[in-house]
Amino acid sequence: MVISFTTSRPDPEQRRQVDAFLEDFLPRLDRHPGVLAVYHYGDPESGESTTVVVWRDEAARLAYRDSELIGEAVALETRLGLKGSRKAFPLTYP
């Protein structure tokens, strides 16, 4: 398994747009081949927003990275001027 983290810090107006986008996007991501689970949370104090995806394996994550679906998320980030980070790690326990 591989776990990926996508993090950004939208301002309040951007957050409204991001939340509207994620309402449609996250269920489709959850159905993407190789996705085992999707979690999204936001820290109300810092404004930081994080999406955690559990992937079956690295091949599934890379297939998503080459898909049109990620292009939608990148386009939103670009349009809003969000500077996010994407990191992925192999599961080491259990």
C-alpha positions as CSV (number, residue, x, y, z in Angstrom):
1,M,0.0,0.0,0.0
2,V,0.9,3.6,-0.6
3,I,-0.5,6.6,1.2
4,S,-0.5,10.1,-0.5
5,F,-1.1,13.5,1.1
6,T,-2.2,16.6,-0.8
7,T,-2.1,19.7,1.3
8,S,-3.0,23.3,0.6
9,R,-4.0,26.4,2.6
10,P,-6.9,28.2,0.8
11,D,-8.1,31.5,2.0
12,P,-11.8,31.7,3.0
13,E,-13.1,32.5,-0.5
14,Q,-10.8,29.9,-2.1
15,R,-12.1,27.4,0.5
16,R,-15.6,27.8,-0.7
17,Q,-14.5,27.1,-4.3
18,V,-12.4,24.1,-3.2
19,D,-15.2,22.6,-1.1
20,A,-17.6,22.9,-4.0
21,F,-15.0,21.2,-6.3
22,L,-14.3,18.4,-3.8
23,E,-17.9,17.6,-3.4
24,D,-17.9,16.2,-6.9
25,F,-14.3,15.3,-7.2
26,L,-13.7,13.1,-4.1
27,P,-16.4,10.6,-4.9
28,R,-14.9,10.1,-8.4
29,L,-11.4,9.8,-6.9
30,D,-12.7,7.2,-4.5
31,R,-13.9,5.1,-7.5
32,H,-10.6,5.4,-9.3
33,P,-8.9,2.0,-9.9
34,G,-6.6,1.1,-7.0
35,V,-8.0,3.6,-4.5
36,L,-8.7,1.8,-1.2
37,A,-9.8,4.9,0.8
38,V,-10.0,8.7,0.6
39,Y,-10.1,11.0,3.6
40,H,-10.3,14.8,3.5
41,Y,-10.0,17.2,6.4
42,G,-9.4,20.8,7.2
43,D,-7.9,22.5,10.2
44,P,-10.2,25.4,11.1
45,E,-7.5,27.2,13.0
46,S,-4.7,27.2,10.3
47,G,-6.9,26.9,7.3
48,E,-4.8,24.0,6.1
49,S,-6.7,21.4,4.0
50,T,-5.4,17.8,3.4
51,T,-6.6,14.9,1.3
52,V,-5.3,11.5,2.2
53,V,-5.6,8.7,-0.3
54,V,-4.7,5.0,0.4
55,W,-3.6,3.3,-2.8
56,R,-3.4,-0.4,-3.4
57,D,0.1,0.0,-4.7
58,E,2.5,2.5,-6.4
59,A,1.3,1.5,-9.8
60,A,-2.3,2.6,-9.0
61,R,-1.0,5.9,-7.7
62,L,1.1,6.5,-10.8
63,A,-1.9,5.6,-13.1
64,Y,-3.9,8.3,-11.3
65,R,-1.0,10.8,-11.8
66,D,-1.2,10.1,-15.5
67,S,-5.0,10.4,-15.6
68,E,-7.3,13.2,-16.7
69,L,-8.8,13.2,-13.2
70,I,-5.7,14.7,-11.5
71,G,-5.7,17.3,-14.3
72,E,-9.0,18.7,-12.9
73,A,-7.4,19.2,-9.5
74,V,-4.3,20.8,-10.9
75,A,-6.4,23.1,-13.0
76,L,-8.3,24.3,-10.0
77,E,-5.1,24.9,-8.0
78,T,-3.7,26.8,-10.9
79,R,-6.8,28.9,-11.4
80,L,-7.0,29.8,-7.7
81,G,-3.2,30.3,-7.3
82,L,-3.0,27.6,-4.6
83,K,0.4,26.4,-3.7
84,G,-0.1,22.9,-2.4
85,S,2.2,19.9,-1.8
86,R,1.8,16.3,-2.8
87,K,3.7,13.6,-1.0
88,A,3.4,9.8,-1.1
89,F,4.9,7.1,1.1
90,P,4.8,3.3,1.1
91,L,3.1,1.8,4.1
92,T,5.7,0.3,6.4
93,Y,3.5,-1.0,9.2
94,P,1.7,-3.4,9.5
